[in-house]
Amino acid sequence: MSERLACVDIGSTWTEAALVEPPAGRLMETRQAPTTPSDAVAGVLAATEGWGAPVRACSSAGGGVRGFTRRDWRRAPSPRGRSTIG
């Protein structure tokens, strides 16, 4: 089986995630979770829970996601136990 990748869009209201298998881009599953303005990583974790895939995230929120640091992203899952910032 190919390694999977969690593609996440952090919106101002919803965080939407898609689990894909590169390189063909096969869509395996989609989910969404509420975005918490004071802790946007919580929405990422909720939307990708149990996938065990590295996370690549972007933001469609007006003005982007403010206040994120590399430390925040260390909470995002990675199959090798390391954070993945994308």
N, C-alpha and C positions, 0 to 999 in steps of 0.2 A: 504494500500500500504506500502511496506517496505521502510525503509529509504534508500536513494540512496547515493552513494559515487563516487566522481570524482577521478579517478586514472590518474595521469599526469606524463609524461616523458618529461623532459626538455633536448632537444638535442642542439647541437651547432648551428643548423640551424632552426629546427622546434620544437615546443612544441606540443606534441600530448596528447589528453585527451580522456578518455573513461568513460562514465557514466554507472555505474553498480548498480544492486540491490543485495546486500548480503542477505543471506548467499549462495544462489544458484549461484551467479555470473552472473545473467542475464544481457547481454549487451543491454543497452537502446539506446545509441547514441555514436558516435565518432566525434571528431573535431580536427583540428590542426590550429595553428597560428604561425607566424614567432617568433623565439626567438630573443629578443633584448639583445645583450651581455651586455650592460650597465645597463639593468633593466629587468632581466629574469622574475620577477614577472608579468610584463606587458603581456608577452606571456601566462602565466598561467591564468591571469584574462580574456584575450581575448578568450582563448580556452574553458573556463568554464562559460562564461557569461550567466546568466539567469538560470543556473542549480540549484542554491540554495542548493548545496550539499557540505559537507565537502571535503577538498582536501587532498589527499595523493600524494606526489610528490617524484620523484627520478630523477637522471640525467644520461643520456647515453653520455653526452658530454665528449670528451677527457679531462681528468684532472678534471672533475666535474664542478659544478657551483661554481665559486669563489666569495667571497665577500658577500655572503648572511648572513644576521643576522636574529635573531628572529623578529626584528622590520620589516624587509622586508616582512616576512610571515604573519604578522598581517593584511596585505592588502588582503590576500587570503580569499575567502568567506567561511562562515560557516552558517548553517541554524539557529543557535541560536545567531548569531551576534558576535560570538567569533572567533578568529583565530584557525586554526587547523594546526599543524605542524606534518608532517609525513615523 
